[in-house]
Every structure is written in structure tokens, then in C-alpha cells.
């Protein structure tokens, strides 16, 4: 059965794909970064798609395309996100709140809604949303953390909505993970720049 990953071209999303491939899944990768998605999909022996989670119509169209051309999605991992710099509040760009919530919360919501409803109609499926330990307590990431807290709560709501229809919905909350992005920025001393946009 195919699985689909939003934000799957890099970091934790790509690592999820490696695990899924090792366990016998056929993996599809969707990401805003077209070339990275293609490279990751090639490594996993799967197929890639270009998708910006801000484009809800495109997400719906992609869901129909995959169902028509490849088959029903059995599992979905949503790992798309942008990050917040650990800088004082007065140095935080005013528009970062709207940007981050649009990608991290709104994008995750609609991925769950679109694919979850299709899974529920078939009576089977599983969704995993990437949250964060920052969503479970106070951190300097005063936008990113609340956004991840929303994902944790949202996941519980979707679990209640879809559970009786055969669809499991869970979230995982990683801590700081030494992804290539983090490794590179640690080396350059720019681990959390205020304008970071890594969708």
C-alpha cells in the first residue's frame, strides 16, 4: 500500500520515508522543494510531487491524482513546517505569526482533512502528524511552540472524529534532532536565524 508524506524531502520527513521503505511501504514524497523531493523519492524508490501546503486546491487535486493513478493512500505522515528563530520578541518579524500558522497549523489541518476523509470513506488508514516538544511547554519559540501545541490538540480531535471509521490519527513530538539543516547551521553559527523559512 502506498504512503504519502507532506514535507518529506528533508530532515525528519525524509528519515520517516527511509523507515517506511525498510518496512516494505511504497513511499510517495510531496514537498514544496521540487528537486529535493525528487532526490529523496529516487533514494526511496518512490515518486515525488511538488506541493505547497498553502495551496489547498492543489492538495485536493493531488489527492485525487494519486488515488486515480496510483491507488488509495494507506498512511500519511505530515511533516511540513517552517521554523522560528530563537530571538527576543521585539526582534520577531510581525508577519511571522501568520506565515507560521498558515503552514504549520492550516497546512496540517487540511492534509488531515483531505486525506482523512478519503481514508474514512474506505474505512481504513493511518495519519501521523509531526508536532514537537516545544508544543508541550514554555520555550523561547513563542509562535512555533503554540503552533505545535495546536497540532497536538488537532490530532486528538481528528482521532476522535475518524477513530470509529477505521482511521488512526497520532502525533509525535521530537526534540532537537540533528538533521542536515541543523548540522549545517550549527557549523555556521546560524542555527535559528529570525527569517528562517524551511518549508
Beta strands, then each sheet from edge to edge (+ up, - down):
strand 1: 2-6
strand 2: 26-31
strand 3: 47-50
strand 4: 73-78
strand 5: 125-130
strand 6: 167-172
sheet 1: 3+ 2+ 1+ 4+ 5+ 6+
end
